[in-house]
């Protein structure tokens, strides 16, 4: 991964924009990591990964609520026993 200062990034934006097509570019400010520039394709992969990480895309959908109701009914006795 390429690491550059914020001022170097500003001066050579085009160079680092092209570099980000091949690998992430880490931008520092006052010696600390501030931002990482990645390609649009890498960002799309990241967004897809986030959705896959959680069931139902991390959303409370009608399907989720239906499945939850089914689970609760199927395991009602166990859940009530745990609640006591």
VOGU-3710 file (C-alpha; in Angstrom, 3 decimals, decimal comma):
1> xxxxxxxxxx> 0,000/0,000/0,000  1,295/3,426/-0,916  1,378/5,998/1,901  1,540/9,743/1,235  1,100/12,944/3,171  -1,978/15,063/2,537  0,093/17,832/0,978  1,895/15,374/-1,330  -1,482/13,927/-2,297  -2,842/17,387/-3,150
11> xxxxxxxxxx> 0,170/18,205/-5,313  0,039/14,901/-7,214  -3,632/13,978/-7,169  -3,618/12,479/-10,672  -0,676/10,211/-9,902  -2,269/8,865/-6,733  -5,688/8,567/-8,364  -4,097/6,261/-10,927  -2,168/4,385/-8,218  -5,453/3,739/-6,377
21> xxxxxxxxxx> -6,635/1,749/-9,411  -3,946/-0,829/-8,546  -3,733/-0,625/-4,744  -5,107/1,449/-1,862  -3,377/4,785/-1,214  -3,146/5,735/2,469  -3,137/9,482/3,094  -1,710/10,818/6,335  -2,261/14,126/8,067  0,034/15,281/10,854
31> xxxxxxxxxx> 1,641/11,836/10,845  -1,616/9,949/11,386  -3,690/7,900/8,978  -6,520/10,058/7,742  -8,027/8,625/4,557  -7,551/5,650/2,252  -8,252/6,137/-1,455  -9,452/3,018/-3,280  -10,768/2,348/-6,771  -14,485/2,386/-7,508
41> xxxxxxxxxx> -14,293/-1,367/-8,182  -12,713/-1,994/-4,765  -15,357/0,156/-3,110  -18,128/-1,811/-4,862  -16,561/-5,061/-3,595  -16,436/-3,601/-0,089  -20,100/-2,580/-0,215  -21,067/-6,065/-1,426  -19,027/-7,643/1,373  -20,792/-5,482/3,973
51> xxxxxxxxxx> -24,175/-6,655/2,715  -23,121/-10,314/2,743  -21,658/-10,054/6,227  -25,103/-9,691/7,764  -28,186/-11,795/7,214  -30,822/-10,074/5,102  -28,251/-7,482/4,041  -28,333/-5,992/7,531  -31,906/-4,799/6,962  -35,119/-5,578/8,806
61> xxxxxxxxxx> -37,151/-6,892/5,900  -40,573/-8,521/5,825  -38,779/-11,824/5,206  -36,609/-11,253/8,292  -39,644/-10,556/10,465  -41,400/-13,661/9,122  -38,345/-15,832/9,793  -37,940/-14,340/13,278  -41,587/-15,020/14,135  -41,164/-18,602/12,906
71> xxxxxxxxxx> -37,999/-19,058/14,990  -39,627/-17,609/18,105  -42,664/-19,873/17,743  -40,534/-22,958/17,037  -38,320/-22,361/20,078  -40,931/-20,809/22,376  -40,580/-23,338/25,199  -36,800/-23,048/25,299  -36,873/-19,253/25,183  -39,477/-19,070/27,953
81> xxxx> -37,367/-21,438/30,061  -34,297/-19,260/29,573  -36,263/-16,143/30,493  -37,152/-17,539/33,953
//
